[in-house]
Amino acid sequence: MFELMFCSLLTILPDYLYRRYAQGKRFGKEITFFSIWYELRWGITGCLMLTVSLITMIFYFHPSTTSAALYFRTVPILPEGAGRVAEVKVGFSEPVKQGDVLFMLDSSRQRAAFETAARKVAEVEASMLAAQSDVVRAEAQIQEAKANYQQAKDELDTKSDLQRRNPGIVPQRDIEKLQVLVDQRQAGVDAATAVKQSAALQVSTLIPAQKASAEAALAQAQVDLDKTVVRAGVDGRVEQFLVRTGDVVNQLMRPAGVLIPEGAGRGALQAGFGQIEAQVMKEGMLAEATCISKPWVIIPMVVTTVQDYIAAGQFRSGEQLIDPQNIARPGTILVYLEPLYNGGLDGVTAGSSCIVNAYTSNHEEISAKDTGTFRKIALHVVDGVGLVHALLLRIQALLLPIKTLVLSGH
């Protein structure tokens, strides 16, 4: 309506003044309600064309949307395993800090597994002490075997020397017996050495590997035991926490509740603009917003991110071909906006619906030396008509509580 009134001042009014004072025609005489189209046809036609052009230019270069909200992330409260609830630590709605216990599952099976793993570690450590003792004992056996071998060898050498000096003084049978005894004692030394190597191998390799395996099993048992305690992953607030002692919960069932992180939905506003505005929306554009939860307030914003794909076009691979005709409605371009000043979104409830206007600025191009005069004038007009949209947003902010509380049948 405002655009029509403005355009009529530039078209219909000059046409009427020309008819009235230049041609001498008077309203009610030559210009009547029946002849108004014929007499003012040029002004009416120009008014309609200018109005349509002005509205198109305003909504294209200064887009607006009502599909805007302060979306916030929620974290479902679920245990990593299945079990029966043994104890609940928080209420239906309550603030929590990171690491606070929310509820605990029955942990009798996990505690038994943890105790078994701990006993296994202690058993392996005892085996290590026993293996070290075996190494010491094997070393003593080696010394004993070497001493016996040396004794037998010395006796063999003595009698062999006597036999060589005085043949027949020592029976050949005794020398052969001593040679067999020396070989036997040498085998004893080799056997004792092998026993020591086996015990040392257990101490250095086998038992440490068994201990590492037992400690890994203990750590796994500790992890399984810790999973029975469900804690808050972030600072925030628990909402709709309905789980109670005795309930059976698992990841396939509904969440026990939701955890809303602290500050969620307070930093940025997300708005969906029409696809036709894809070439207009740019990072750094100034914008304004008004939200239902904070009426009669205009919040200066700035565009920080423009999503370069449209969610309506996504698909998951499956057994059916995609038919674009099945898209129910065209998607929008998701834009992230942040308040221009610190604390701009204070008082706006997370999840609140908002109306957003974005404004195109051509100041840099206008200031450029190589920009032509007519283009500068056109760009000035484009930037100037943003005032109309800013005025419309303020009217919407003024009427929004009335529309919500009165005209909607509240």
Contacts in CASP RR format, 6 or more apart in sequence:
PFRMAT RR
TARGET T0000
AUTHOR 0000-0000-0000
METHOD contacts of the structure
MODEL  1
MFELMFCSLLTILPDYLYRRYAQGKRFGKEITFFSIWYELRWGITGCLML
TVSLITMIFYFHPSTTSAALYFRTVPILPEGAGRVAEVKVGFSEPVKQGD
VLFMLDSSRQRAAFETAARKVAEVEASMLAAQSDVVRAEAQIQEAKANYQ
QAKDELDTKSDLQRRNPGIVPQRDIEKLQVLVDQRQAGVDAATAVKQSAA
LQVSTLIPAQKASAEAALAQAQVDLDKTVVRAGVDGRVEQFLVRTGDVVN
QLMRPAGVLIPEGAGRGALQAGFGQIEAQVMKEGMLAEATCISKPWVIIP
MVVTTVQDYIAAGQFRSGEQLIDPQNIARPGTILVYLEPLYNGGLDGVTA
GSSCIVNAYTSNHEEISAKDTGTFRKIALHVVDGVGLVHALLLRIQALLL
PIKTLVLSGH
2 388 0 8 1.000
2 391 0 8 1.000
2 392 0 8 1.000
3 51 0 8 1.000
3 54 0 8 1.000
3 55 0 8 1.000
3 58 0 8 1.000
3 388 0 8 1.000
4 47 0 8 1.000
4 51 0 8 1.000
6 54 0 8 1.000
6 388 0 8 1.000
7 46 0 8 1.000
7 47 0 8 1.000
7 50 0 8 1.000
7 51 0 8 1.000
7 54 0 8 1.000
8 47 0 8 1.000
10 47 0 8 1.000
10 50 0 8 1.000
11 42 0 8 1.000
11 43 0 8 1.000
11 44 0 8 1.000
11 46 0 8 1.000
11 47 0 8 1.000
11 50 0 8 1.000
12 40 0 8 1.000
12 43 0 8 1.000
12 44 0 8 1.000
12 47 0 8 1.000
14 43 0 8 1.000
15 40 0 8 1.000
15 42 0 8 1.000
15 43 0 8 1.000
15 44 0 8 1.000
16 27 0 8 1.000
16 31 0 8 1.000
16 40 0 8 1.000
19 25 0 8 1.000
19 30 0 8 1.000
19 31 0 8 1.000
19 39 0 8 1.000
19 40 0 8 1.000
20 26 0 8 1.000
20 27 0 8 1.000
20 31 0 8 1.000
24 30 0 8 1.000
25 31 0 8 1.000
25 39 0 8 1.000
30 39 0 8 1.000
31 39 0 8 1.000
31 40 0 8 1.000
37 44 0 8 1.000
54 385 0 8 1.000
54 388 0 8 1.000
57 381 0 8 1.000
57 382 0 8 1.000
57 385 0 8 1.000
58 385 0 8 1.000
58 386 0 8 1.000
58 388 0 8 1.000
58 389 0 8 1.000
59 389 0 8 1.000
60 276 0 8 1.000
60 277 0 8 1.000
60 280 0 8 1.000
61 280 0 8 1.000
61 360 0 8 1.000
61 382 0 8 1.000
61 385 0 8 1.000
61 386 0 8 1.000
62 357 0 8 1.000
62 358 0 8 1.000
62 359 0 8 1.000
62 360 0 8 1.000
62 385 0 8 1.000
62 386 0 8 1.000
62 389 0 8 1.000
63 273 0 8 1.000
63 274 0 8 1.000
63 277 0 8 1.000
63 280 0 8 1.000
63 281 0 8 1.000
63 357 0 8 1.000
63 358 0 8 1.000
64 355 0 8 1.000
64 356 0 8 1.000
64 357 0 8 1.000
64 358 0 8 1.000
64 389 0 8 1.000
64 392 0 8 1.000
64 393 0 8 1.000
65 271 0 8 1.000
65 272 0 8 1.000
65 273 0 8 1.000
65 274 0 8 1.000
65 332 0 8 1.000
65 355 0 8 1.000
65 356 0 8 1.000
66 353 0 8 1.000
66 355 0 8 1.000
67 271 0 8 1.000
67 272 0 8 1.000
67 332 0 8 1.000
68 269 0 8 1.000
68 270 0 8 1.000
68 271 0 8 1.000
68 272 0 8 1.000
68 289 0 8 1.000
68 353 0 8 1.000
68 354 0 8 1.000
68 355 0 8 1.000
68 356 0 8 1.000
69 269 0 8 1.000
69 270 0 8 1.000
69 271 0 8 1.000
69 351 0 8 1.000
69 352 0 8 1.000
69 353 0 8 1.000
69 354 0 8 1.000
70 265 0 8 1.000
70 266 0 8 1.000
70 267 0 8 1.000
70 268 0 8 1.000
70 269 0 8 1.000
70 270 0 8 1.000
70 291 0 8 1.000
70 345 0 8 1.000
70 348 0 8 1.000
70 349 0 8 1.000
70 350 0 8 1.000
70 351 0 8 1.000
70 352 0 8 1.000
70 354 0 8 1.000
71 265 0 8 1.000
71 270 0 8 1.000
71 351 0 8 1.000
72 260 0 8 1.000
72 261 0 8 1.000
72 263 0 8 1.000
72 264 0 8 1.000
72 265 0 8 1.000
72 266 0 8 1.000
72 350 0 8 1.000
72 351 0 8 1.000
73 260 0 8 1.000
73 261 0 8 1.000
73 264 0 8 1.000
73 265 0 8 1.000
74 258 0 8 1.000
74 259 0 8 1.000
74 260 0 8 1.000
74 264 0 8 1.000
75 233 0 8 1.000
75 234 0 8 1.000
75 258 0 8 1.000
75 259 0 8 1.000
75 260 0 8 1.000
75 261 0 8 1.000
76 255 0 8 1.000
76 257 0 8 1.000
76 258 0 8 1.000
76 259 0 8 1.000
77 102 0 8 1.000
77 230 0 8 1.000
77 238 0 8 1.000
77 241 0 8 1.000
77 243 0 8 1.000
77 255 0 8 1.000
77 256 0 8 1.000
77 257 0 8 1.000
77 258 0 8 1.000
77 259 0 8 1.000
78 230 0 8 1.000
78 249 0 8 1.000
78 251 0 8 1.000
78 255 0 8 1.000
78 256 0 8 1.000
79 105 0 8 1.000
79 227 0 8 1.000
79 228 0 8 1.000
79 230 0 8 1.000
79 249 0 8 1.000
79 250 0 8 1.000
79 251 0 8 1.000
79 256 0 8 1.000
80 227 0 8 1.000
80 251 0 8 1.000
81 105 0 8 1.000
81 227 0 8 1.000
81 250 0 8 1.000
81 251 0 8 1.000
82 248 0 8 1.000
82 249 0 8 1.000
82 250 0 8 1.000
82 251 0 8 1.000
83 105 0 8 1.000
83 106 0 8 1.000
83 228 0 8 1.000
83 248 0 8 1.000
83 249 0 8 1.000
83 250 0 8 1.000
84 105 0 8 1.000
84 106 0 8 1.000
84 246 0 8 1.000
84 247 0 8 1.000
84 248 0 8 1.000
84 249 0 8 1.000
85 103 0 8 1.000
85 104 0 8 1.000
85 105 0 8 1.000
85 106 0 8 1.000
85 243 0 8 1.000
85 244 0 8 1.000
85 245 0 8 1.000
85 246 0 8 1.000
85 247 0 8 1.000
85 248 0 8 1.000
85 249 0 8 1.000
86 104 0 8 1.000
86 105 0 8 1.000
86 106 0 8 1.000
86 107 0 8 1.000
86 228 0 8 1.000
86 245 0 8 1.000
86 246 0 8 1.000
87 103 0 8 1.000
87 104 0 8 1.000
87 245 0 8 1.000
88 102 0 8 1.000
88 103 0 8 1.000
88 243 0 8 1.000
88 244 0 8 1.000
88 245 0 8 1.000
89 100 0 8 1.000
89 101 0 8 1.000
89 102 0 8 1.000
89 103 0 8 1.000
89 104 0 8 1.000
90 96 0 8 1.000
90 100 0 8 1.000
90 102 0 8 1.000
90 103 0 8 1.000
90 238 0 8 1.000
90 241 0 8 1.000
91 238 0 8 1.000
91 241 0 8 1.000
92 239 0 8 1.000
92 240 0 8 1.000
92 241 0 8 1.000
92 242 0 8 1.000
93 237 0 8 1.000
93 238 0 8 1.000
93 239 0 8 1.000
93 240 0 8 1.000
93 241 0 8 1.000
94 237 0 8 1.000
94 238 0 8 1.000
94 241 0 8 1.000
95 236 0 8 1.000
95 237 0 8 1.000
95 238 0 8 1.000
96 102 0 8 1.000
96 232 0 8 1.000
96 235 0 8 1.000
96 236 0 8 1.000
96 237 0 8 1.000
96 238 0 8 1.000
96 259 0 8 1.000
97 232 0 8 1.000
97 235 0 8 1.000
97 236 0 8 1.000
98 231 0 8 1.000
98 232 0 8 1.000
98 233 0 8 1.000
98 234 0 8 1.000
98 235 0 8 1.000
99 231 0 8 1.000
99 232 0 8 1.000
99 233 0 8 1.000
100 231 0 8 1.000
100 232 0 8 1.000
101 229 0 8 1.000
101 230 0 8 1.000
101 231 0 8 1.000
102 230 0 8 1.000
102 231 0 8 1.000
102 232 0 8 1.000
102 238 0 8 1.000
102 241 0 8 1.000
102 256 0 8 1.000
103 230 0 8 1.000
103 243 0 8 1.000
103 256 0 8 1.000
104 228 0 8 1.000
104 229 0 8 1.000
104 230 0 8 1.000
105 227 0 8 1.000
105 228 0 8 1.000
105 229 0 8 1.000
105 230 0 8 1.000
105 249 0 8 1.000
106 228 0 8 1.000
107 225 0 8 1.000
107 228 0 8 1.000
110 221 0 8 1.000
110 224 0 8 1.000
110 225 0 8 1.000
110 227 0 8 1.000
110 228 0 8 1.000
111 225 0 8 1.000
113 221 0 8 1.000
113 224 0 8 1.000
113 225 0 8 1.000
114 218 0 8 1.000
114 221 0 8 1.000
114 222 0 8 1.000
114 224 0 8 1.000
114 225 0 8 1.000
116 221 0 8 1.000
117 214 0 8 1.000
117 217 0 8 1.000
117 218 0 8 1.000
117 220 0 8 1.000
117 221 0 8 1.000
118 218 0 8 1.000
118 221 0 8 1.000
120 214 0 8 1.000
120 217 0 8 1.000
120 218 0 8 1.000
121 211 0 8 1.000
121 214 0 8 1.000
121 215 0 8 1.000
121 218 0 8 1.000
123 214 0 8 1.000
124 207 0 8 1.000
124 210 0 8 1.000
124 211 0 8 1.000
124 214 0 8 1.000
125 211 0 8 1.000
127 207 0 8 1.000
127 210 0 8 1.000
128 203 0 8 1.000
128 207 0 8 1.000
128 208 0 8 1.000
128 211 0 8 1.000
131 199 0 8 1.000
131 202 0 8 1.000
131 203 0 8 1.000
131 207 0 8 1.000
132 203 0 8 1.000
134 195 0 8 1.000
134 199 0 8 1.000
134 202 0 8 1.000
135 196 0 8 1.000
135 199 0 8 1.000
135 200 0 8 1.000
135 203 0 8 1.000
137 199 0 8 1.000
138 192 0 8 1.000
138 195 0 8 1.000
138 196 0 8 1.000
138 198 0 8 1.000
138 199 0 8 1.000
139 196 0 8 1.000
141 192 0 8 1.000
141 195 0 8 1.000
141 196 0 8 1.000
142 189 0 8 1.000
142 192 0 8 1.000
142 193 0 8 1.000
142 196 0 8 1.000
144 192 0 8 1.000
145 185 0 8 1.000
145 188 0 8 1.000
145 189 0 8 1.000
145 191 0 8 1.000
145 192 0 8 1.000
146 189 0 8 1.000
148 185 0 8 1.000
148 188 0 8 1.000
149 182 0 8 1.000
149 185 0 8 1.000
149 186 0 8 1.000
149 188 0 8 1.000
149 189 0 8 1.000
151 185 0 8 1.000
152 178 0 8 1.000
152 181 0 8 1.000
152 182 0 8 1.000
152 184 0 8 1.000
152 185 0 8 1.000
153 182 0 8 1.000
153 185 0 8 1.000
155 178 0 8 1.000
156 175 0 8 1.000
156 178 0 8 1.000
156 179 0 8 1.000
156 181 0 8 1.000
156 182 0 8 1.000
159 170 0 8 1.000
159 174 0 8 1.000
159 175 0 8 1.000
159 178 0 8 1.000
160 175 0 8 1.000
162 169 0 8 1.000
162 170 0 8 1.000
163 169 0 8 1.000
163 170 0 8 1.000
163 172 0 8 1.000
163 175 0 8 1.000
230 256 0 8 1.000
232 238 0 8 1.000
232 259 0 8 1.000
233 259 0 8 1.000
234 259 0 8 1.000
234 261 0 8 1.000
234 262 0 8 1.000
235 261 0 8 1.000
235 262 0 8 1.000
236 259 0 8 1.000
236 260 0 8 1.000
236 261 0 8 1.000
236 262 0 8 1.000
236 263 0 8 1.000
236 264 0 8 1.000
237 259 0 8 1.000
237 260 0 8 1.000
237 262 0 8 1.000
238 257 0 8 1.000
238 258 0 8 1.000
238 259 0 8 1.000
239 257 0 8 1.000
239 258 0 8 1.000
239 259 0 8 1.000
239 260 0 8 1.000
240 257 0 8 1.000
240 258 0 8 1.000
241 256 0 8 1.000
241 257 0 8 1.000
242 256 0 8 1.000
242 257 0 8 1.000
243 249 0 8 1.000
243 256 0 8 1.000
243 257 0 8 1.000
249 256 0 8 1.000
260 350 0 8 1.000
263 350 0 8 1.000
264 350 0 8 1.000
265 350 0 8 1.000
265 351 0 8 1.000
266 345 0 8 1.000
266 350 0 8 1.000
267 338 0 8 1.000
267 339 0 8 1.000
267 345 0 8 1.000
268 304 0 8 1.000
268 336 0 8 1.000
268 337 0 8 1.000
268 338 0 8 1.000
269 289 0 8 1.000
269 301 0 8 1.000
269 336 0 8 1.000
269 337 0 8 1.000
269 338 0 8 1.000
269 345 0 8 1.000
269 354 0 8 1.000
269 356 0 8 1.000
270 334 0 8 1.000
270 335 0 8 1.000
270 336 0 8 1.000
270 337 0 8 1.000
271 289 0 8 1.000
271 334 0 8 1.000
271 335 0 8 1.000
271 337 0 8 1.000
271 354 0 8 1.000
271 356 0 8 1.000
272 332 0 8 1.000
272 333 0 8 1.000
272 334 0 8 1.000
272 335 0 8 1.000
273 281 0 8 1.000
273 332 0 8 1.000
273 333 0 8 1.000
273 335 0 8 1.000
273 358 0 8 1.000
274 330 0 8 1.000
274 331 0 8 1.000
274 332 0 8 1.000
274 333 0 8 1.000
275 310 0 8 1.000
275 330 0 8 1.000
275 331 0 8 1.000
275 332 0 8 1.000
275 333 0 8 1.000
277 333 0 8 1.000
278 333 0 8 1.000
280 358 0 8 1.000
280 360 0 8 1.000
281 303 0 8 1.000
281 306 0 8 1.000
281 333 0 8 1.000
281 335 0 8 1.000
281 358 0 8 1.000
282 303 0 8 1.000
282 306 0 8 1.000
283 303 0 8 1.000
283 304 0 8 1.000
283 305 0 8 1.000
283 306 0 8 1.000
284 302 0 8 1.000
284 303 0 8 1.000
284 304 0 8 1.000
285 302 0 8 1.000
285 303 0 8 1.000
285 358 0 8 1.000
285 359 0 8 1.000
285 360 0 8 1.000
285 361 0 8 1.000
286 300 0 8 1.000
286 301 0 8 1.000
286 302 0 8 1.000
286 303 0 8 1.000
286 340 0 8 1.000
286 358 0 8 1.000
286 359 0 8 1.000
286 361 0 8 1.000
287 300 0 8 1.000
287 301 0 8 1.000
287 302 0 8 1.000
287 303 0 8 1.000
287 337 0 8 1.000
287 356 0 8 1.000
287 357 0 8 1.000
287 358 0 8 1.000
287 359 0 8 1.000
288 298 0 8 1.000
288 299 0 8 1.000
288 300 0 8 1.000
288 301 0 8 1.000
288 356 0 8 1.000
288 357 0 8 1.000
288 359 0 8 1.000
288 390 0 8 1.000
288 393 0 8 1.000
289 298 0 8 1.000
289 299 0 8 1.000
289 301 0 8 1.000
289 337 0 8 1.000
289 354 0 8 1.000
289 355 0 8 1.000
289 356 0 8 1.000
289 357 0 8 1.000
290 296 0 8 1.000
290 297 0 8 1.000
290 298 0 8 1.000
290 299 0 8 1.000
290 354 0 8 1.000
290 355 0 8 1.000
290 393 0 8 1.000
290 396 0 8 1.000
290 397 0 8 1.000
290 400 0 8 1.000
291 297 0 8 1.000
291 299 0 8 1.000
291 348 0 8 1.000
291 352 0 8 1.000
291 353 0 8 1.000
291 354 0 8 1.000
291 355 0 8 1.000
292 352 0 8 1.000
292 353 0 8 1.000
292 354 0 8 1.000
292 400 0 8 1.000
292 404 0 8 1.000
293 347 0 8 1.000
293 348 0 8 1.000
293 349 0 8 1.000
293 352 0 8 1.000
294 347 0 8 1.000
294 348 0 8 1.000
294 349 0 8 1.000
294 352 0 8 1.000
295 397 0 8 1.000
295 400 0 8 1.000
295 401 0 8 1.000
296 397 0 8 1.000
296 398 0 8 1.000
296 401 0 8 1.000
297 397 0 8 1.000
298 393 0 8 1.000
298 394 0 8 1.000
298 397 0 8 1.000
299 339 0 8 1.000
299 344 0 8 1.000
299 345 0 8 1.000
299 348 0 8 1.000
300 339 0 8 1.000
300 340 0 8 1.000
300 341 0 8 1.000
300 344 0 8 1.000
301 337 0 8 1.000
301 338 0 8 1.000
301 339 0 8 1.000
301 340 0 8 1.000
301 356 0 8 1.000
302 337 0 8 1.000
302 338 0 8 1.000
302 339 0 8 1.000
302 340 0 8 1.000
303 335 0 8 1.000
303 336 0 8 1.000
303 337 0 8 1.000
303 358 0 8 1.000
304 336 0 8 1.000
304 337 0 8 1.000
304 338 0 8 1.000
305 335 0 8 1.000
305 336 0 8 1.000
306 333 0 8 1.000
306 334 0 8 1.000
306 335 0 8 1.000
306 336 0 8 1.000
307 333 0 8 1.000
307 334 0 8 1.000
307 335 0 8 1.000
307 336 0 8 1.000
310 330 0 8 1.000
310 331 0 8 1.000
310 332 0 8 1.000
310 333 0 8 1.000
311 331 0 8 1.000
311 332 0 8 1.000
311 334 0 8 1.000
312 327 0 8 1.000
312 329 0 8 1.000
312 330 0 8 1.000
312 331 0 8 1.000
312 332 0 8 1.000
313 327 0 8 1.000
313 331 0 8 1.000
315 322 0 8 1.000
335 358 0 8 1.000
337 356 0 8 1.000
339 345 0 8 1.000
348 354 0 8 1.000
355 393 0 8 1.000
355 396 0 8 1.000
355 397 0 8 1.000
355 400 0 8 1.000
357 389 0 8 1.000
357 390 0 8 1.000
357 392 0 8 1.000
357 393 0 8 1.000
359 386 0 8 1.000
359 389 0 8 1.000
359 390 0 8 1.000
360 382 0 8 1.000
360 383 0 8 1.000
361 383 0 8 1.000
362 379 0 8 1.000
362 382 0 8 1.000
362 383 0 8 1.000
363 383 0 8 1.000
365 371 0 8 1.000
365 375 0 8 1.000
365 379 0 8 1.000
366 376 0 8 1.000
366 379 0 8 1.000
366 380 0 8 1.000
366 383 0 8 1.000
371 379 0 8 1.000
404 410 0 8 1.000
END
